Amino acid sequence: MSERVFLITSHYMGVLYIDELLRAGDEIVGVVAWPDDGGWAVPPEYDVRSKAFRHYLPLYEPDPAH
């Protein structure tokens, strides 16, 4: 049975979660990831934002100013 999932995560663990959820056939209805502020150099294979874009997943980024 597949599930609908809204994922709040970051970095490599988030990439692993997305991979596993997709492999299981679950529907990811949204991903919340910290916005890229240019402070961290995250390799693309560890970047939740890049992973979400590659799989056309809805991506939400909180405004760090609020």
DANOR-V358267 format. One record per helix or strand of 3 or more residues. SS is the DSSP state (H for helix, E for strand). FROM is the first residue (numbers start at 1). LEN is the number of residues. Records with the same first field share a line. If there is no record, write none. Layout:
SS=FROM-LEN  FROM-LEN
//
This chain:
E=4-5  27-6
H=11-13  44-3  48-7
//
